[in-house]
Amino acid sequence: MIIHSNKDFSKLCIHTQTTKPWTLEECIINFASAGVKGISIWRHLLEGKDLDKIKLLLDSNQMDVVSLVRGGFFPSVDPKKRLSAIEDNQLAIEQASALGAPLVVLVCGAEPKQSLESSRQQIKEGITALIPLAEKRKVKLAIEPLHPMYGAEKSAILTLGQANEMCELIDSPWVGIAIDVYHLWWDDQLKNEIIRCGKNKNILAFHICDWRVNTIDFLTDRGLMGEGCIDIKKIREWIEAAGFDGYNEVEVFSERLWSRDQKQYLKEIKKSYINYC
């Protein structure tokens, strides 16, 4: 396996949440103008939108929709809420299909009123229930394991090992994993679990940013690549050696960076991508 250096932007994708102050239309137009052809769309930006018109705008700007973010949030002690989550995820699959997105990223959820094991079982049941529609619409489901600090309510899937186990139990070509360096960089089993994931052909997405030393907020103080302590190049090498050849998706939540001029920030994203990824 030859590992390629990032000498151009052909594999660069940016999440709309990275440039949160922009509308979806502004993201599409500004990313395309900057030579960034990959975009991952956050679902809240679709509210009240005509998806056909958004698809036309994407196509006219030659944008590649890499993923739709996000589905998931399956666990609950309330059966009605679990059913509602299934219905919302079905809508996400339909939205992804309409936009030409090949996958929906799943932040799987957790229920603080029950054990993590019970939440993981409900996650498995929820994802399994979605597979027939996912197959029909040709949209894959990407489980995103989150950092353990989010275990109370955002996700009961907290390591790549747990995500691998979930995928192996479900055993469907329509279910895989989104690997995010922010959530997984600390794990001493990360390389081995990436190899395991690659052997099963379950690596569907790769998200990048950085972990700032002395961070002031664990949700909205992520760093741009090179601003923190994550060895992104090394992890990317492991990912590519495991067979992944997709986009590198910049997903940065940062009040500090959102407050800047977003066109200048976009230039900084591109520079950081070349130098640190």
N, C-alpha and C positions, 0 to 999 in steps of 0.2 A: 504494500500500500504506500503510495507516494503522498506525503503530506504537503499541501500547497500553502505558500505564504499568501497573506492577504495583500496583494499588490493592486487590486482594483476593487470595484464595488459590486461585482456581479453576484456575490453571495450575501450582500448586505440587505437586511430587512429591518424596518423600524416599526415598532408598535405605535399605534395612534396615542396610547396613553403616555408614551415617552414625550410627546409634544402636546401635552394635555390642553394648553390654551387654544389650540387650533380646532376648528370644526373638522369634520370628516373630509369635506370638500377641500379645505385648505391643506390638510395633510396630503391628500392625493396629489394636488397640483404642485405643492412645494416639494414633496419628495421626488416626484417625477422631474421637476425642473432642476433638481440637484443631482440627477443621475442615479437616484435610488429607486429601483424597480420593484422591490419587495415591500409589502405592507401587511401587517397583521392588525385586523380591525377589532376594536372593542365594541361590544354589542350595544352599550348605552348610546353610542353615537348613531345607531340605526333607528332610534325611537322617532316616529313620525316621518320617516323617510320613505320615499318610493324606491324600493330596491332595484327596480329596472333602471331607473335613472342613475343610481349609484353605480350599477354595473356598466352602464354606457360610459360614465365618466372614468371609471377604472380602465376600461378597454381603450378609450380614446387617448389615455395617457400611457398606455402599454404597461400598466401595473399588474404585478403578479400577487394575487391575494394568497398569502402563505398560510394564514390561519384565522379563525374567528375565535375571539376571547370574550367571554368565557362561559362555559356550562359548569355542571357539577352540583355541589351542595345537596347531596342526596340524603344524608342522615337526619333523622328526627325521631323523637319519641311519639310524635303525632302522625298517624298514618295519612291523614289528609295532606299534611305538609310534604310527606314523601311522594305522594301522588302528584302534587303540584310541581315538585321538582322534576319529576319525569316529564310532565307536560311542557315545562319551560325548556328542558333539554331537547325535547322533540322540536320545539320552535327554533332552537339554536341550530339544529341540524338542517331544518328547512331554510333558514337564513343563509347558512353556509353554502348550501346547494345553489341558492339563487345568485349568490355573489361569486361562485366559482371557487370557493375556499375548499381545499382538500381535507381539512380537519377542523375539529372543535377542541380547544384546550379545556380540560376539566380541572377546576379547583374543587376537589371532591367533597369538602365539607367535613364537619365534625359536630357532634351533639354533646355539650358539656354535661347533660343530665344522664348520660350513659357511658359505658366503657368505650375505649378506643376500639377494642375488638368488636363490639356490637356495631359501632359506626362503620368499621371496615366491612362487615358483613352486609350492611345496608348499601354501602357503596358498590360492592360486587353485584348485589341484586339490581340496583339501579342501572348500572352500566349494561348488564346483561339484557335488561328490558329494552334498551335502546338499540341493540345490535340489528334487529330486523330493519328498522328505518334507516340506520346508518348504511347498511348494505344496499338498500333500495336506492338511496340518494348518492351512494358512492362517496360518503363523507366519513373519515376516520375519527376516532375518539382518542385523544391524547391525555392520559393521566399525568398530572404535574405534581410530583412530590414536593411538599413545602418544608421549610425549615421547622424544626421542632417547636420553636417559639409560637407557631401558629396552630399547635395541636389542640387547643381548647375548643375552637369553633371554625377555623378555616379549612383544616384538613386533618384527617386521621391517617393519611399516607405521608410519612415524614422522612423516609429515606428512599433512595433508589432501590435498595434491596426489597423494601415493602412493595414498591411499585412493580418491580419485576415479578415478585410472588403473585401479586394481583393479576397481572397480565397472563402469567402462566396458568393460573387457576381458570381464568375466563377463556383463554385459548381461542381467540378469534383474530383473524387477519384484520379486523376493523378496529382493534383496540391496541394501542401502543402507549408510548411515554414521551412527554416533553421534559427535557433535561435543562434545568435552570441553574446556572453557576451560583447565583445568590443564595439559593436554598441548599445546595449540595456541596459546595467547595470544601467544607470542613471535614467531610466524612473520609476516614482512613481506608474505607473499602470502596471508594468511588471508582477507582480504575477497574477493579475486579467486577464491579456491578455494571459498569459501562460495557465491558467485554461480554458479560452475560446477556445484557440487553441487546447488544449487536448480534450475538449468535442467534438470538430469537427473532432478529429483524424487527425489533420493537422500538428503535429510536426514530421518532417521528418529528421531533423539533428540538432546537438548541437555542436557549435564551441566554443573553449575555448582558452584564453590567458589572459593577464592582461593589465590594463591601468596604465602606469607609471606616478607617480606624477612628475610634472615638465618635462613632456615629451618634447623632442626636435623636433619631427616630427610626424605629425598626421597620416602618412601612414606607415613609416618604422621605428618606434621606439616603437613598441608594446613590452610588457614585457612577460617573461615567467611566468607561474602561480606562484603567491607568490611574485612577484616583484612589485606589484602595489596595487591598492585600491579596486579591484573588489572582492566581496564575492562570489567566484565561487561555493563553497560547497553549499551555501544557494540556489543559482539559480539552481544548479543541482538537489537539493532536490525538488524544485518546478517543474522542468521538469519531473522528475521521478514520482512524485505524480500525475502529469497530464497524466501519462500513457506511457511516452517514455521509451524505454528499449534498445535503440541503442548505438552506439559508442559515446565516448567523443572525439571530433576531435580537435587536437592541431593545431591551425592556427596562427602562429606568423610571422609577417613581421618585421625584425629587422636587420638593417645594422650592428649594434653592435654584434649581435649573429651570423650573417652570416660570420663575419670576424674570428670567432673562429674555432678551429679544430672541424669539424662536428661530428666526432665519440665521442669526449668528450662532445660536446653539446647534443648529443643524450642521453648520460647517465644522463645529467642534466635534460632533458625533463622528463625522467622516474622518477627521484627522485622528481621533482616538482609535477608531476602528482599524485604520492602517497601521498605527504604531503599536497597539497593544493586543491585537487579536490575531 
